[in-house]
């Protein structure tokens, strides 16, 4: 073990780890991580005194504090090598990655060390790094939105729009073509009365489960060749 990345809120967790680890392995680097929306430790270190900072809503609400602790700040000043901040999309991606790869459900604060490691902003040269994944207190509805967004970002889900002739069998043919290209239809919205739809046509919005960006391009090309130009919405 050459480094440890720890979420920082009030600083109690990283200060406690420092008190033990630095006695036994003084060369181990301690790295703190905060949300970019709440940075009391980073700003206090820059000012060389405890300062109160404004906070914004963040997925890492478990570490979103306005001030670092008075008892923990001196320990952080002495023992912590660096403080890294992570963005909301990075936290969301880390939550999803932990679920997929390690079957671990972590809250935003708990996933922030992985977000920091993957951000590319660490200055450390340590190779063997321990991540402290602390906390699994995450709302199930928020988790659902994170999964949906993560799938869209990685090309495993896509929302598309197709304009169809409003005739019997047109929708059936479209869904058959999508199935032939091995994309799974999760949701269908079929409209014909909206003002932007020409008379004699209908608009179909599909949410598709796909295998990645290349698969999405394949589906788009295949539908276009069959006379169904596909517009990617998200």
N, C-alpha and C positions, 0 to 999 in steps of 0.2 A: 504494500500500500504506500503510495507516494503522495496522494492528495485526497481530500474529502470536500465534497460540495454540499453545503447545508443551506436550507431556506432560512432567511433572516426576517423576523418580524420585530419583536422587542429585543431579540438577541440572546435570550436565555438558552436556547438549544445549542447555538454555535459556541457560546461561552462555556457551557457545560462540557461539550465535546473537547474544546480546547484545553480545559483544565485537566482532563484525563490524558488525552492523546499527546499533548506537548511534553508531558512528564516522561512518557514511555518512548515516544518516537518524535523527538524534537525537530527532525527534518521533514516530517509530513506537512504538506502545505494545506492550510485551511482556506477555503474559498466560500464566500457568502453569496447568496443570490436573492435579489429582490425583484418585484414587479416594477416595470418602468412607470407604472401608475402610482407607486408608493415607494419612495427611496430615502427613508430617514437615515439609514446607516451610511449609505454612500454620501449623502449631502453633509452629514455630520463629520465624516472623515475628511471631506474636502475643506470644511470650515474649521476643523480641529476642535470642535466643541459640539455639544448636542444641540440640534436645531429641530424645530417643528416644521413639517413640510405639508403641503396640500396633497390630498389623495383623490384619485378618480376610481370609479367602479372597475374592478378587476376580477378575473377568474381566480386569482390567488388571494382571495379575501382573508384567508387565514393568516397572512403575513402583512396585511395592509394596515399599517399603523402610522400615526403622524409623528411619533417620536420613538427613538431608540431608548432602551432602559438605562438609567443612570448607573446602575451597578455593572451592567454588561458592556457598556461603551468602552471603558478602559481596557477590558480584556480584548475586545475586537480591535482596538487601536494597536495593541501589542502583538496579538497572535494571528490575526487574519491577514493573509497575503493580499487578497483583492476582493472587491465586491462587484458582481456582475448584475446587470439588469436585463430582464427578458420582456419581450413584447407579448401581447395577448395571443396572437396567432401561434407564436412559438410555444406558449403554455398549452394551448389547445392541441397542437400537434403532439406534444409530449404525453398528454393524457391519453390520446388515441394510441400512440405507439406502445405505451406501457400495457394497455389492454390487449393489443394485438400480439405483441411479442412475449410478454411476461405474464399475461392473465392477471394483471394487478390493476385494480380500480383505485386511482389516486385523485385526490382533490387538486385544485390548481396549485396551491402552495406546495403540496407534496410532489407534484410533477415538475416544479420549477428547476430543481437541480439537473434533471435530464434536459430540459429546455436550454439551460445555460451551457451544458456540455455540447449540445448540437448547434448552438448559435454561432460557433466559430470565433467568439469574442474573448475566450479565455486567454490570458497571457501565460499561464503556467505551461511548463514543458513536461509535467508529470505524465506518465503513461498509465500507471495503475491507479485509477481513481475510484473512490467509493462515493456513491450517491445516496444521500439520506432521503428516502421517499417516505415522508411523514404525513399521515392523514389520508383518510378515504371518505371524508364527509362531503359528498357532492350530490347536489339535487339531481334526481333522475331525469327531469325534463331538460335541465341544462346539459346533462350527459348526452341525451338524445340529440340535441342541437350540435354538440361538438362532434359527435359521430357523423352526422349528416354533412357538416361542413368539411370534415376531414376526408370523407369519401369523395366529395366533389373536388377538393384540392388535389387529390391523387388520381383523379380520372376514373374512379370506380363507381361513380354515380354522376349522371348528367341530366339536365333539364333542357328539353328541346321543343321546338315548335315546327309543325308541318302544316301546310295549307293543302286541303283536299277538295276534290270535286264532291259536291254534296249529292251523291248518288248511292243507291244500295250497293253494298259490298266494298266500298272504297276503304272504310276503316278496317274491315276484315283483311283486305289485301295488305294494308300497311302493317298491321300487327303480324301477319304471316311473314312479311319480308324482314321485320325486326327479329323475329324468332329464328329465321334462317341464318341470320348473321350472329346468332348466339348472344344477343343482348336480352336481358330480362326486363320486362315492363313491370315497374312497381306501382305507378299511378297513371291514369289517363284522365285528361280534362277535354271534353268535346264541346266546342262553341260554334254557333252559327249566327247569333243575333248581334254580336258586337259591331260597332260602327265601322271599324277598320277592316271588316271581312267583306269581300265582294259578294254580290248576290250570286247564288249558285255554288258557293264554296263554303267550307267549314274549316275551322282552325282546331287542330289537335295539339295539345301540350302533353308530352310524354316525359315521365321521369324514368330513366333507364339505369339498370345496374350493368356496369361494363367492367372490363378487365384492365383498363388503363387508357391513356391518351391515344395510343396507336389503335386500339379497338374502337374508340369513339370516331377517329378519322375514317376507319374502315366502314363503320355504319353510315356515316355521313356520305361517303363516296358511293356506297351501294344504293342508298335511297335516292340519291341524285340521279344515278344512272337509270333508275326505274321510273323517273319522273316525279320524285317526291323530294324536292329541295328541302333540306333540314337546316333550321336556324338554331344555333346553340344559345340558350338563354343564360345558363349558369352551370 
